[in-house]
Amino acid sequence: MESTGNGMAVVPLSAELASGSSRALQRLSDIASPCIIDLTGVKAIDATMLGALIGVARRTGVRATVLVTPVPTVRRILQMAHFDQIFRLAETLDEARQAVAA
């Protein structure tokens, strides 16, 4: 886990972690403060992971955490589920860092 310049953690979730694996769920359940969740390697997302992300929003606050979602299908799923109202969405890690700095 890396950190942005302002101390906000960057939590990367790789494709193999994004399919509802216990390791990914544990990483998400450990998040207690606003952060950037990097979904760059994630090609698909299931209901279990969406539920785990809702848990992150409950613990960190609405729109306090940024999701990096460069994959169009994942971004579309998040938007259809109205996650863009719960999280800030960014297409790149740099864009997420700028959103946090603003």
Backbone hydrogen bonds, N-H to C=O, Kabsch-Sander energy under -0.5 kcal/mol:
donor,donor_aa,acceptor,acceptor_aa,energy
2,E,10,V,-1.1
4,T,8,M,-3.1
7,G,4,T,-1.8
9,A,34,P,-0.5
10,V,2,E,-2.9
11,V,9,A,-0.5
11,V,36,I,-3.5
13,L,38,D,-2.9
14,S,12,P,-0.5
17,L,14,S,-1.2
18,A,14,S,-1.0
18,A,15,A,-0.8
21,S,17,L,-0.5
25,L,21,S,-2.5
26,Q,22,S,-2.3
27,R,23,R,-2.2
28,L,24,A,-2.4
29,S,25,L,-2.4
30,D,26,Q,-1.4
31,I,28,L,-1.0
36,I,9,A,-2.8
37,I,35,C,-0.5
37,I,66,V,-3.0
38,D,11,V,-2.2
38,D,36,I,-0.7
39,L,37,I,-0.8
39,L,68,V,-2.1
42,V,39,L,-1.6
43,K,41,G,-0.5
46,D,18,A,-0.7
50,L,46,D,-2.1
51,G,47,A,-2.3
52,A,48,T,-1.9
53,L,49,M,-2.3
54,I,50,L,-1.9
55,G,51,G,-1.8
56,V,52,A,-1.6
57,A,53,L,-2.2
58,R,54,I,-2.2
59,R,55,G,-1.8
60,T,56,V,-2.5
61,G,57,A,-2.4
63,R,86,I,-4.3
64,A,61,G,-1.6
65,T,61,G,-0.5
66,V,35,C,-2.3
67,L,88,R,-2.9
68,V,37,I,-2.7
68,V,66,V,-0.5
69,T,67,L,-0.7
69,T,90,A,-3.2
75,R,71,V,-2.6
76,R,72,P,-2.7
77,I,73,T,-2.1
78,L,74,V,-2.4
79,Q,75,R,-2.5
80,M,76,R,-2.8
81,A,77,I,-1.8
82,H,79,Q,-1.5
83,F,78,L,-3.2
84,D,78,L,-0.5
85,Q,82,H,-1.5
86,I,83,F,-0.7
87,F,83,F,-3.2
88,R,65,T,-2.1
90,A,67,L,-2.6
96,A,92,T,-1.9
97,R,93,L,-2.4
98,Q,94,D,-2.2
99,A,95,E,-2.1
100,V,96,A,-2.0
101,A,97,R,-2.0
102,A,98,Q,-1.5
